[in-house]
Amino acid sequence: MGSLTICINGQEVQAEEGSTVLEAAKAAGVDIPTLCHHPALENWGGCRMCLVEVEPRGLLHSACTFPVSPGLRLQTHSEKVVRARQYVLQWLFSERSHYCMYCPSSGECDLQSQAYKHGLEHWTWNAPNKRLPLDASRQHFIYDHSRCILCRRCVRACGEISAVHTLGMGQRGAKTTVVADLNAPFNSSTCISCGTCLQVCPTGALIDRRSAYMGRTDQLEATKSTCAGCSIGCGIVGRTRNNQLLRIEGDWDAPVNGGLLCRLGRFEPLYVTAQRVTAPMRKVGGQLQPCSWEEALAAIASRANGSTSLLVSSRATNEEMDAAKEAGAAAVALYGGAACQAAPGQAANLSDIPRAKAIVGIEADLDGEHEVAACFARRALDNGARLYLLGGQADKLALLARLSGDASRAGEVAAEVAAAGDAVVLYGPAAKAETLASFADVPGVRFLGLPAGANTAAAVARDLAQSDGGRCGLLYVYAADDAQASTPEAKADFLVAHACYRSALTEAADVVLPSLHWSEKEGHLTNLEGKVQALHRLVEPAAGLRDDRDVLAAALGASQSGGCDGEA
């Protein structure tokens, strides 16, 4: 598109054809206040805070929905505009009970900020003080109707970003409220707790339980990083204060997810209850006892008898996997996670999912680990695509599927998909080669494997296969920060657990070494598309903890060649 000339506040500026007045003003450095507008959402123009005066007739239009045109002349802060905005603010404050001094969003609320900017010192109309319901049924965040300004950001985000369409508007007039489904409590609704509505809310209507009253955004440090919840590798922003991770937000600029997160990435890392391993331990008299690093490493060295095997967590960083391969163990294999078979045809990218005309899920976990991919699939359905599910975990999508069954119906689905001409097959580690082969020769079909584990793709690139479950003299399990690490199938005379949390694995170990948490690391992760993305440290490790790469080298550097020698 080309550019055209418009006049803002008496100054000529260049604007892109097809842009809105709000976008043109922002590009020219002119601030226009907004409430319902959000850059990740379609413009709606409902709050009327972005009103501008269009000359010469003096009509007021919402800047977020009014398109630019050649020769357009407008005022953004004329007396008429300011009075209109003040009037809007007065009505917004009068409709609900906005007592800022008691609100967890005080100091970072868009409504409060605009009130200060427009000189509101009191309410012209008394607030009704009518008691409105508060929904605290969800585990991670609360909805308080008394602080809602009905901007519909949350409703639009639920539809446009996560594509779940749980939220809508209920009642009429002054009684209008945001509701879930047919006014069901949130915890029994179709809400997937992705938290997108929480992140876009401009007031204190949606409250994060974990970080409420823990500090305003301008008091928190913000660090961009990569989510380690699954293999999609979403971009995140970690909000910290006093070396404590308070909340995780989606990174609107991240190319992988564009701000979207799931419950697994946004909330669950903050609610881990497993006991942290803070110091080395070794088993004495059948009980784990704290010991020094020197004692723990000496105990490992004394058992390194040439048949040392190493299992590396699928949550390890690229650099840690490289360090593990160089550590000197005779055999190195993947621990946790599971790889997918190679695509039998053209590979797809995550960005292909929302644009596809048909989506096929084969043994994929679209309810839990890969729920962001499920949201992308929902976007495709909103655009008219058809969904087919063959096995896997996808109960939340089942009602939207044209066909839901097992692998025996692959041929039937392939015949229907052939008519679409543009389809993406999402398949998990359990998908069988013969099932995938049913779609290999269908025109327009692309494949995207959804491996289990955050960094399984990096393990596959480094030829780290699953363990064969054989027996070895010393088995070193680098579990990283897997909070539910289990004992491996492989048998060993001496077991070393290098882990962040106490678990069944550490209780069975002869020596336990503390590992860093993902939020304490610097490194890289490789997502399911093969993109290498940075993992940045959000908080500093506690004193006494060591970098996992250094621990791997120190513990296994003296190991000799040899390996597991078959089944026990």
Steps between C-alpha positions, in 0.01 A plus 500: 500500500604858440490798729281808515505834679267587787501785749505425874478797739608736224805294401523311172603135544535201270267207557479157344203435277250272672614595851282649769531844652625337820778317315596813306511710815712243682746487209524880515563498876157639593339335803130421482355340816328162469325246722340233282779503242776239515758451222447122498123534449272625226388858552153538647453869587272438796655697785508837315816609679690538171257757358653757266345808339491488121510843336332704366161373621630415847356150512642259757620160383682215674862507383542121521231435236515815283713450187739763370431670168689757290476848646336387825524767771437423866562611856591249769488724808260783423274633774206312348695172495625534857149577630365192321769278652439640848129427454581141402722456804237641736245249375745211523579583864133536583398160360707285734676518837849619404675553836857528381670491839377144559566367150803281422532679164527846655795672338482298179132531407419666167174645636675652801781639283256671264310648794820663624595621151158659449486673837223301666509587870156372594196322359229718352250219546510287809587136445205268564700280740290209386650169602619307195615138500861393524599171336791337683430149375813480285827395656726765355301820457184677618235700318350799686201649315508817709826610334398411144452784248346272234779577252463142369874453468472168684207388283682589179825340618315179587361492147781644289815377677421175679192441279319323786200738498415436864440864590206711390263767624200431723203709613418840348558870566646589840480133604730383218781272616764276349390139528649158427289284269137534617599677822672197651767526773836523330633177647211302347501682167691431179777734620844340450674740744741626236501838678485707181202695637699572816789645302289736286273632778561878539363523855492288816201295391717195435740434788798267497500314830876446501622856442217716638632774731858381439597810304398710200635420157737798514645354822567161343783393275397362162711239320411336171565128477360174362239280666629158605155350545488308172666468162319795338740749661274800556652839569444624855573800719600418857402763759726489806562695817762445768622194309154341510300399194155652553327438169550387143348686207482429129742693280289686243804529271590129506470348150403155630196588711432873458420542871285189542587269789329201658446407863810280488723792402340795678394365839625152585871594534398730786306234689749215528480350850779242470785540749808665354838327513731768638817306578673170408388189685619142523336192641624389841331208672220508245426871559607802299723729702635846401866506404751729333555520126843343549356201685228447242738521205749270672225242555414510131863477393552194717227315307598611149619158394478521124132419459353845558179604320341841492132586453434862403167669563293629211488824702876551475625794293691455176821589679433249778435225246830583332676495836341164580629347177848630577497400868663162446215255560510188289134527397279809486124476448185710533311497829134603501329642199437308182589573141265482204562308183641693208232666289403271209441805280539877491559652843268769636570794726289623790396801293342264245243369750262802520496532119432134421167381361518174691672394824570138585615401849662156529592381851572861595470652848293807415337526843814543707855522377426652160195711576643798314494288183136420583426875514659542158273219377198681644597809301492285187154375595384861540608551139295205382745211529396145591651306790566126518630325812652152499596398854709705739386746768265753345177486701465880500501501120286191449171690483643711217621203297326384183628151581651359816619140520805277497768421244273249321319797343816654351406402146157655534648824631767507228228481234319801649821696549593449134203717405622785723827533310678665793535307825735476798548170681599544866638175637649387828774250591247214513386549141577189294678510167218322320247758624714790382559322169127525428549875454844498338377512141199727557556828308539809716568312826784615725620336821602643835623271777427596860777334705460462875753695706618859470825436312454159343567648155853593612554147632393352167739734318779367724408134446390450859265204473283358778679270745484129421452418868820298529723456806811698587732554792427871556191670368498881504154652448499869419132574572541881493187666647253219435278522809365147450815314403458123522750221531633391159447159344874450478658306790818604673723405789534867595244774420577872486212746476583851380168672567332823601223340709463204732305220334484124464826525308692679775363268769637201310839662432829430677622856435288807429641817341296824488403634158404850395142596419423610141445856623857504636670399175655665198495294184288398204208270421405353163129492432303249293554709185876489550525864610780562749378752758666667795427403859592794723555499874204650684627454856843438648572151640532458874847503650669162483342387175720437199446519127370164381757482219784535749345231721468258209863551407622464859291192580558304180830631373685206651264233362656243274370340184250219522126497529188308580524134418149393415190434699529422867 
